[in-house]
């Protein structure tokens, strides 16, 4: 079965190249964070999630970010202390807490997104239209990979 072996090698090679490229791009984007932002990656991920998806329980946030609930609780506490999120009682389950991003939290996210998007937009402008089209088509595929179990 030489074709199967070739296919496996091809996917393995693609996996290595893709992983390397994504990790390097992530590191580069992290360096482009807003200079006033001293929040960690996890805290920013929580703010992004709340900004995109709306109010979420601590458990839902922990699951989404692949964290243990106690770790997420500590992150939420720090964000609440900084007035970037608010905690509210769950409307139907008194054991749970719903977390909501505040206007200050939205401002942190907006500044961070704007700075990183400016950098990435400048880099994309240096590409050919064909290269940008490939990336436009690849973006939803990368998102699916990121969300896969």
N, C-alpha and C positions, 0 to 999 in steps of 0.2 A: 504493500500500500504506500507507494512513494508519494502520492498526492496528499494523503492524510498527513503524513509526516511533514511535507512541505507546508501545508496549511497550519499545522501546529507551530512550526518554527516561525512562520510569517506572523501569526497572532502574538506569539511570545515577543518577537522583535518589535512589533507595533506597540505592545504593552509597555515595553521598556522605554521606547522613544517617547511615547505619550506621557508616561509617568514622569520622566525626566523633564519634559517641556512644561507640564502643568505645575510641577513643584517649583521650577525656576520662575515661571510667571507669577505664581502665588507669592514667592519671596519678593519679587520685584514690586508687586502691588502692595505688599506689606510695607515696603520702604517708602511708598508714596502716601502713607497715611497723613492725615491732617496733623500739622505740628503741635496743635493744642490738644490732640487726642492722646491721652495716656492710658486708655482702657486696653485691656488684653484682648486677644483674638476671640476668646469665648464670650466675653461681655459684649463685644461688637456683634458677634453672631446672634446673640440673644436679641439685641436691639434691632438688627436687620430683620430677624424672624417676626418680631412683634410689629415692626413697621409694615412688613409685607402681608402678614397673615391676620393681623388684628390680635385681640385679646386671646391669651392661651393660658392653660393651667400650667403649674410647675411641672407636672408629670408629662404633659404634651411637649413642653419645651425640652425636657430632659430626653425624651424619646427622639425628638427631631434632631437634637444636637448630639445624640448618642452619648449621653452622660448619665451618671447615676443621679437619682433625685436629690440625695443630700448635697452633692456637688452643685447641682443646679440651684438648690435653695441658697447656698452660700453666694453664688453669683448674683442671684436675684436680690439678696439682702444688700450686697455691695452697691448694686445699681439703684436700689430704693434709697439707700443712705445718700447717694449722690443725686437723688431726685430725678433720675432718668427713667424710672419706672414706678408704677404704683401697684400695690396689691389690694385686691378687693375680695370679699367673700364670694364663693361660687353661688350662683342664684338657686341651685337645687341640691347641692351637696355641701353641707356645712364642713366636711372634712377637707375640702379642697380650697385652693386660693387661685383666683384669676389674676394674671399679670397684664398690665396695660402700659404701653409706652407713653411717656409724658411729652409735652411740647419741647422741653429741654432735650429729651432723648432723641426726638425727631430732628432737632437742630444738629446734634452730634452726628447722627447718621447722614443727614443731608450734606454737611461739610465734608465728611469723609468720602462719601460717594462722589461729590463734585470734584474733589481733588484727584481721586483715582481715575475717574472717568475722563478728566481733562488729559491726564498723562496717557491713558490708553488710546484715547481718540487721536492724539498727536502721533502715536506709534502706528495706528491703523491707517492714518493718512499717508504714511510712507509706503504702504503696500500697494500692489497693483489692484485694479478693480477685481480681477479674477481671484486674487488671494483673499480679498475682503469677502467675496462671495462664498468661497470655501469656508471661511470662518463663520459667516452668517448661517450657513447650512449645518456646520458642525456644532454650533452653540447648543441647540436643543438636544443633540445626541450626548454631548458632554454633561448636560444637566441630568439626563436620564441615567447616565453612568454614575454620577455623583449621588443620586437618590436610590440606586439599586441596593438590594440587600446582599 
